[in-house]
Amino acid sequence: MSIWKNIFCVITSPKYGWEVINESNIPIGKVLRSAYVPLLCVLALSCFIPMLYDRTLSFSGSLMTGIVYFSAYFISYYIIIYLLGGFYPELVKTAGATARLNDYILYNLIFLVLLLILRNFLPSDFAPILFFRVYLPWMAYRGTDHLFVKKEKVFKFVVISSALLLGLPLALTAILDLFVIN
C-alpha cells in the first residue's frame, strides 16, 4: 500500500481511509521521510509562487515565509504528539497505540499542508480553500475508530485534537512571523 494512496483515501473518504491506513502498517518514520517532510519542502518552495502574480513580494520575504511555514508545521507535529499524549495517556500506553496516534496527527497535518500548497498556487485568497479547514474535524472524528477512543470521550477528543491541529500551526506561524524582518 502506498503512502500517497493512504493520503488520498483519508482525504476523500476518512472512514475508509483510516481503515486503509490501519491495514497498511506503514511505519511512521517512512511517512515522515517519504511524505510529510517532502510536502513541507514543497510548501516552502510554493511560497515563491505568489511572486509571479504579486509584484510587491520580494525574494527574501518569500524565503522567510517558506521557512516560517516549514518550521511551524514541523514543530507542530511534535508538540501535538506531546500534548495529545498528555491529555489522553491511554493513547500512548503501547507502541501500537503511539504509532496510531502519530499516524492520526501526521495524516491530518498533511491535509492542512496540502491546502496551504494549493492556496499558494492560486492568485488570490480563494475562500473555499480556507473553508476546507472545516473538513479537518470530520477527518479527525472518523479517525477516532483508528485510535480506539472510547465512545464517551470522542466528542471531547475531536474538539481538543482539531483545535490543536488547526490552531497550533497558526499560532506558531504568527509567533515565528514576529522574528521575520520585513
PyMOL commands that set and color helices and strands:
alter all, ss='L'
color gray80, all
select helices_A, chain A and resi 3-12+14-24+28-46+49-52+59-87+89-92+95-121+127-142+144-147+151-177
alter helices_A, ss='H'
color red, helices_A
deselect
rebuild
show_as cartoon
